[in-house]
Structures are given as structure tokens and as C-alpha cells.
């Protein structure tokens, strides 16, 4: 099965669509691409072969891969230097969330004279950007979680403050996305689980965010159903291409839906990712039931309204138990204290960072710094609200 979608951007979907990568460059008039991926992926035979194939059509293509998970501003700066030095005119962002976010940020910042932090997702900061020379981006996800391929933002850590910042501009949205399930078959069960739960968190928080956005709600509901249908299948059998394709779609759908907003799951996660280098999908998975039960009185009716579609009993506890059971089957820890040393946690500092996170604004329940601290305490003890 092959298909082309155009919401929110052009998406080429199907097995072995990676073979169309050179055509994507041609379509966007990219003649000298910068191939951006992380330092682990670049050494895989699969990725080396892809680079070799693209270089047959674009001999001047360069590779930038000097970064890993939870990228920092300096990674983007180094990538921009490579981009300019080699006179590139487009970016292929390849990999998981870090590869996609860094690639998108390089394409954006290559046209800017201001620091990247001047474009944080606050108010109309994005209007500070020089739009004229922002180059086209092709996004190729190799995990099914972040959905960064359909997002207009990059998550980058400011090393000086230790805070993960969301850098936003409409033109950070990739022009062509390639969703090829074959690229995800070698993802370990552990990463399949974490990234799949990331996609679930995106869809869930988007659906629960207040405000009127029926398109986002519909996409989020279907995204959750695809995760429910296929995450366990993919974790147990990584070569199940149908399940892998479902998860890629769910990830792209989650990022599309959360233009409506996110919530406290992400507010709590971002400081943990920045301070302790915990995988973002894993931290989202840990925080999900605590935030669900904390927000219960404001989201219960919405959750119950979709239980039929998800083949669950029509009550809030049924939905919550599905989340808890899914995490258990995927061997995801129940408590934050299982992945972070408690004696290294500064709850006051983390709570302030969480409250200031842009995701906090669209949490169903209005948050205080004390609420954030209580949520962290519950996630450490394992006690739900």
C-alpha cells in the first residue's frame, strides 16, 4: 500500500518509500542537502546505505551527526556552521525526535542572525524571524513517537539554564515527510514502548486540552485507537509492518493534534529530560496516570465519551486501567524514582521549571507551583490521586 497525504503537510506513506528521498529533494529544488541524524544512527548500515543512495543524485550532500538524545543549542549552532560552510540549500532531518528537531532547527537558524532562544514559543516571538531564506526540510522519522515531522517547533535544551525550550516558527514545518515502516523494524522493544507511549501522550493531552478544535480532537481520538491497536503488537514483533505503520501514523497524528495544546504530562517531563537526560517518551509514560487522575474532575466526561470507540467500558477507571495495564505489559516503570535517583531531585527547582513550561497553559486544570510539586511527589511515591 502506498498513499500520499497532505495534512498538515505533504506525507509520503508506505513500505520502502525511503527510495523516494532523492525525488523529494528534486521536488523541493534542493540541490545540496545537509543530511542530519544523530551519532548513533549514522553508524548503522541502513543509514549508511541511504546516504550512499542519495549521494548518487546529490554528490555534494554533507552529513551532520555530532549530537545525541536531548539536543542542546550548541548542537544546532555547529550544524548551522556545517550548513553554511558547505553552501547547503535544504535539510534532510532523519531519525528520532533529536534528529528531526536538530535538523529542523538548523534549517530555520541558518537564515537567522538572532540567538535561537529569541524564538521560544512565547506570544509572537516567532515574528522576530527573518523568513526569506528559511530552507525546505524533508523529515524522515525512524521512531514512532515525537511526531516532530508534522510539527512547527523544535525542542532544544539551553545548556546555560538547563531548561528545555520549544522553538517555534510556522516554516519549521517540513515540506515533505516520508513515513516508511521498514525504517522502524529494528527499533528495540524498549524504545518501541517509550516512543509509542509518547505518541499516546500527545494524542491524549491534545484531546483533553480545553478549547474548540474538532479537527484536532478527531485526529487525537483516532491516534489513540491506533496506539491501542498496534503498540503491543509492534513491541512483541518488531517486524510487523502493519503495526509499525499504525504507530508512525499515530505519532504524526499526535503532533498534528497538539496544535490545540498539551498539558502537565509534558510540563513535568521537560525538566526531567533536561536535568537527568531521561528519554522523553519514557518520562511521558511515567507521568501519564498521575496527570490523568489529577485532572479527573475536568476531563472525566470527555474520557468517558471516547471509551466506546476505544472498546473500553464507559467509565474513567476503565481508561485509566488500560493505561496502567499497557505500561505494565511494556515493562515501563510506574514511578519516577525507578529512573532518577531521588536524592538528586530538587523538587522546588523542577516544580518552577514545570510551571513555566509552555505546555502548562493548556492543561485542563489551572496549575500552581504547589500542584507541580505534588505531582512530582506522587510520581516518586507511586500514589495516584
N, C-alpha and C positions, 0 to 999 in steps of 0.2 A: 504494500500500500504506500502510495506517495500522494502528498497533498501540499498545497500552498495556502497559507493563511495570511490575512492582512490586518489583524487586530492584536495588539496596538501597533504593530509594525509588520513588515514582511517576514514570514516564518516559513522556512522550507523544512518539511517534516517527512521522515521515513528512513528506512534502513539504508545505510551506505550513502546518505546524502552528503557526507563529507567529501565525496568525489566531486561535488559541485562547488567546492570552495573557490577554485580559480575562476569559475564562471561568476560567482558572487562578486569577486574583485572587479572583473571586467564590467559587470552591470553597473557598479558604482564608480567606474572610471578610476579605480585605484591601480596605479601602475608600479608603485614602490611601497608595498605594505610593510609595517612592523608587526611581526608575529609575537604576541605577548602571552606568556604562560609561566607557571611557577617553576622553581628549580627542581622539584621532584618530577613533574610531568615531562619536562624537556628531555629527560634521560630515558624515557620509555620508548621501546621500539616502535609502537604505534604512532607516537608523536613525531619521532624522527622520520618515519615514512611519509607522514602528512607534509612535513616541512620539505622533504625532498621533492614530493609531487608538485607542490605549489611553486617551488623554485624553478621547475621546468618551464613554467609560464612567466615567472617574475624573478629573473636572475638576481636582481638587486635586493630581494627581500632579506631583511635582517631579523634577528631574534633577540628579544629581551626577556630574561628569565631570572634575574637576580633578586628574587623575593620568595617568601613562602606564605603560610596562612596568616590571617590578621595583618594585612599590609599596613605600612606606615607612610607618612608623607614623603620621606626621603626616597622610598622606592619609586614613587611617581616622578619625583624630580630627576632621578637617574634615568628613568625610562624616557622622559621628555628630552633629556640630553642626547640619548641614543637616537631618538626620532629625528631631532634637528640635525645631528651630525651626519646622518645617512640620508637626509632630504626625503623623508618618507611623506606620503600623501594619503595615508589611511592606516587603520589598525585592525588586525585580526586578534580579538580577545578570546583566548582559548583556555578552558579549564573549569575549575570550580569557582566559588564566589570570589576568591582572591584574584585569580587570573582575569576574570571578567571585570571586576571593579578596578583593578590597576590599568587594564587595557583601556577601559572607558575613560578613566581619569587622565591618562596620557593623551588620548585623542583630544580631550577637552582642554587640558592645560597647555598643550603645545601652541595654542592660539592666545594665551593669556599673559599679561605682564604682572598681574597682582598675585599674591600668595594664594594657594589653594584654599586656605581657611577663610578667605574673604567670600567664598561661595557656599558656605554652610547653608543647609536648608532652614533658613530663618527668614520669614517675611518675604521680601522681594530682593534678597541678596543676589539672586541669580541674574537680576537685571544689570548687575555690575559687569557682566562678562562681555568680552568682545566676541560677537557671534560670527564675524565674517569668515574666519579661517578655521573654524572647527571642522576637522576632517571626518569622513564617514567611518563607521565602525561596523565590523562583522563580528557577531558573537556566536561562539560555539561552546555550549556548556557540556562538561563531561561528568557532572553530577546533577542530580535532580532535587535541588533544594532551594538555593537562594532565589532563583528566578531573575537574577540580575540582568539576564539577556533581554527582558522586557521592561526593565526599569530605567528611570531617568535620573538615577543617583548612583553614587559610589560610596561605600563605607570604608573610610580611611582613618587610621589612628594617628593622632597628633602626639608624637613622642615626647614633646616638651610638657604636655599636660597629662598624658596617659589616658586621654579621652578619645573614644571612637566617634568621629564626626561623619555626618551624612552630607556629602557634597552633591548639590542638585543643579541641574540645568536641563531644560527640555531637549536640547540637542545632544545630551549624553545617551539618549535612547539609540540603540543600534539600528542601523538601516536594514540589515538583513540578519536573521537568526537562522542557524542550522540546528535542528533538533534531530540527532541521529542516535537511536538507542544502542547501536553497536558500540559507540564510544563509551558507554557506561557499563558494559558487561563485566569488566574486570574490577569494578568498584567493590571493595570488601563488604561483607555483611555489616560490619560496624559502621562504615561510612554510608552505606545504603540506608541504614536505620536513621542515623543522625540527620542526613540531608533530607530524607523523606519526612521526618518529623518537623524539619524546618519548613518544608512546603506546607505541611498541615497547619503549623502555627501561623503562617502568612494568611492562608485562606480563612482560618478560624478568626483571627483578630480582625481581618478586613470585614468579615460578615458581622461581627459583634460591634464594630466601631459605630458610633452614633452618626446620624446624618442620612440624607436621602440619596441613594445611589443604587437603583435597582440593577443596573448592569453589573456593577461590582459584586453585589450580593449574589446574583445568579451565577456568575463565574466562580465565586468562592464556594458556593454550595457544591457545584459540580467538581471543583478541585478537591474538596474533602471526600467526595464519593470515590474519586479515582484513587486517592491515598488509601481509603478503607478497602477498596477492591484489590489493590496491587502491591502495597508496600511489603506485606509479609511474604507474598509470592516472590518478589524480587530479592528480598533478604535471604530467603531459603534457596532460591535458584537464580543465581545471577545471570544465567543465560536465557532467561525468559524474556524475550524481546518485546512481547506484548505488554508485560508488566513494566518493563523498563520505559517503554514509550508512554504508558499511562502516567508514570511518575514525572517524566520530562514535561508532559503537558500540564500536570498538576502544579509543578514548580513555576512554569511560565504563567499559569493562571493566577497563582498566588500573588506574584509580583504585579500582574495587571490589576488584580482586585484591590491591592492595598494602596492604590492611589486614593482610595477612600479613607485610609488611615490604618494604624496598627494599635498597639496598646502596651500594657505593662509587662507582658512577656518579653517584648523587645527592650523596653526600658531597663528591666533587670538584667537582661543578657549582655547588652553592650558594654557596661562597665566590667563585667566578669571576663568578657572576651579580651578587653584592652588590658586589664590588670593581671590576668592569670593565663592568657593565651589558651583559653578553653574554646573548643570548636563551637561556632555559633549555633549550629543545628542542635548539638548536644545540650547546650545551656537552654535553648528554647524548649527542648523536650522536657527538661527537668522542671522548668518554671511553669509549664502549661497548666497542670492541675491546680496549682496554688492560686494562680491568677483567675482561673475559671471559677473556683469556689469563692474567691474574694469578690468577684463581680456578680455572683449568682443572682442577687435580687434585681439587678438591672438587665440581665441577659437571659433569664430563665425562659421567658415566653418565646424569645427568638430561637433558642436552642431546641425547645420542645417542638417548634413549628417545622423543623427540618428532620426530626427523628424518623418519621415515616420514610422519607426519601433515602435516608441512610440505612434503612432496615433495622432500626433500633426501636425499643419500646418507647412510647411517647412520654418520657419524663427526663428531667435533668440528670438524675443519677445514672440512668442508662447511658447517656452520652459520656458522662464523667468516667464511668466504669469501662467504657470502650477505650478511652484514652489510657487509663491506668493499665488495663489488660494488654493493650498494644505495646506500651512501653516495656512491660514485663516480658512479653514474648520476644521483643527485640533486644533484651538484655540492657536496657537503658536504666541508669541509676535513678532511684526515687528522690535522693537527697543531694543537694549541692555539696554537702560535706563529704560525699563519696568521690568528688573530683577536685576539690580545692581544700587545702589544709586550713582548718578553721582558725588556727592561731595566726594566720597571715591575713585574715579578713578584717578590714577596718569598716565596720558596718556604717558608721556615721558618714565616712567619705563616700562609700558606694551608694548610700541612700540619696545623698545630694546629687551625685552624678546621674543616678536613675531618674530622679525627679526632673532634672534639667534636660533629659534626653527628649528629642523631638517626638518620639513615639508616645510620650506620656499624654500629650494634648488630646489624643483621640481615644484614650482608654474610656470605656463606658462609665466608670466611676471616677469622679474627680479625685486626684491623688494629692497627698501631702508627703513631706519627708518622713513623717512617722509611719505612714502607710507603707512606704517603700521599705523601711527598716523592719516592720512587722512581716512583710512578705519574705524578705531575706531570712529572718529568724525562722519562719515556718519552713522555708526550703532547706534550712540546715537541720532542723529537728525532724522533719518529715511529717509534721502535723498539718492536715488540711483544715481549711476554715469551716 
